[in-house]
């Protein structure tokens, strides 16, 4: 992850297809993250430098003792169908062997307050 002190607010999506559509079709605040219902161990966290820049998403796997970043994908360069293939690959663990430990700071929607969300 490029941003060592960013705090993310993570929300659920019902399917990998919904996530692909969201990540390729919408600009998100820098503190936004997602997970696919049923795959809560994989987080897709906005790692972009600016909302108007490329949609760089860090794919992070939640482990018992912390987090591993397993991939970084620029979703703004992909179609929804291309994005879906990357998401499905992540969700079945295809990138896990290239992971490295990262610190991730999460807040619930109820606790999350930041300048970007006001």
C-alpha positions as CSV (number, residue, x, y, z in Angstrom):
1,X,0.0,0.0,0.0
2,X,1.3,3.4,-0.9
3,X,-0.5,5.1,2.0
4,X,0.9,4.0,5.3
5,X,-1.5,6.1,7.5
6,X,-4.7,6.1,5.5
7,X,-7.9,4.9,7.3
8,X,-10.4,3.0,5.2
9,X,-14.1,2.5,5.6
10,X,-15.0,-0.9,4.1
11,X,-18.4,-1.9,2.9
12,X,-19.8,-5.1,1.5
13,X,-20.9,-5.8,-2.1
14,X,-23.0,-8.9,-3.0
15,X,-20.9,-10.2,-5.8
16,X,-17.6,-10.0,-7.7
17,X,-19.5,-8.6,-10.7
18,X,-21.0,-5.8,-8.6
19,X,-17.5,-5.0,-7.3
20,X,-16.1,-5.0,-10.9
21,X,-18.8,-2.6,-12.0
22,X,-18.2,-0.3,-9.0
23,X,-14.4,-0.2,-9.4
24,X,-14.5,0.4,-13.2
25,X,-17.5,2.7,-13.3
26,X,-17.3,5.1,-10.4
27,X,-14.8,7.4,-8.8
28,X,-14.5,6.8,-5.0
29,X,-13.2,8.8,-2.1
30,X,-9.7,7.9,-1.0
31,X,-10.9,6.2,2.2
32,X,-13.2,3.7,0.4
33,X,-12.8,0.0,0.5
34,X,-14.9,-3.1,-0.3
35,X,-15.2,-6.8,0.3
36,X,-17.4,-9.3,-1.5
37,X,-19.9,-11.0,0.8
38,X,-18.7,-14.5,1.6
39,X,-15.1,-13.4,1.0
40,X,-14.6,-11.1,3.9
41,X,-10.9,-12.0,4.2
42,X,-10.1,-10.1,0.9
43,X,-10.3,-6.3,1.0
44,X,-10.2,-4.0,-2.0
45,X,-8.8,-0.7,-0.7
46,X,-8.5,2.6,-2.6
47,X,-4.8,3.3,-2.8
48,X,-5.0,6.1,-5.3
49,X,-3.2,9.4,-4.8
50,X,-6.2,11.5,-5.7
51,X,-9.8,11.0,-6.6
52,X,-9.2,12.4,-10.1
53,X,-6.2,10.1,-10.7
54,X,-6.0,6.5,-11.7
55,X,-8.2,4.1,-9.6
56,X,-5.4,2.1,-7.9
57,X,-6.8,-0.6,-5.6
58,X,-4.7,-2.5,-3.2
59,X,-6.0,-6.1,-2.7
60,X,-5.3,-7.1,0.9
61,X,-5.9,-10.5,2.6
62,X,-6.8,-10.4,6.2
63,X,-4.7,-12.9,8.2
64,X,-4.9,-14.0,11.9
65,X,-1.9,-11.8,12.7
66,X,-2.4,-8.9,10.3
67,X,-2.8,-8.2,6.6
68,X,-1.0,-9.2,3.4
69,X,-1.1,-7.1,0.3
70,X,-1.4,-9.6,-2.5
71,X,-1.9,-7.4,-5.5
72,X,-2.3,-3.8,-6.7
73,X,-4.6,-3.3,-9.7
74,X,-5.3,-0.1,-11.7
75,X,-9.0,-0.7,-12.2
76,X,-9.6,2.6,-14.2
77,X,-7.6,1.0,-17.1
78,X,-9.9,-2.1,-17.2
79,X,-13.3,-3.0,-18.5
80,X,-15.8,-4.5,-16.1
81,X,-15.2,-8.0,-17.6
82,X,-11.4,-7.7,-17.2
83,X,-11.8,-6.4,-13.7
84,X,-14.1,-9.3,-12.9
85,X,-11.3,-11.8,-13.9
86,X,-8.8,-10.1,-11.5
87,X,-11.3,-10.0,-8.7
88,X,-12.3,-13.7,-9.1
89,X,-8.6,-14.6,-9.2
90,X,-8.0,-12.7,-6.0
91,X,-10.9,-14.3,-4.3
92,X,-9.7,-17.9,-5.0
93,X,-6.2,-17.0,-3.7
94,X,-4.3,-16.9,-6.9
95,X,-2.2,-13.9,-5.8
96,X,-1.6,-15.1,-2.2
97,X,1.9,-16.4,-2.7
98,X,3.1,-13.0,-3.8
99,X,1.8,-11.2,-0.7
100,X,3.8,-9.1,1.7
101,X,2.8,-7.8,5.2
102,X,1.2,-4.3,5.4
103,X,-0.4,-2.2,8.1
104,X,-4.1,-1.5,7.4
105,X,-6.3,0.8,9.4
106,X,-10.0,0.2,9.2
107,X,-13.1,1.9,10.6
108,X,-16.7,0.9,10.6
109,X,-19.2,3.2,8.8
110,X,-20.5,4.3,12.1
111,X,-17.1,5.4,13.4
112,X,-15.7,6.7,10.1
113,X,-15.3,10.5,9.8
114,X,-12.8,12.1,7.5
115,X,-12.5,15.2,5.4
116,X,-13.4,13.3,2.2
117,X,-16.7,12.0,3.6
118,X,-18.0,15.1,5.2
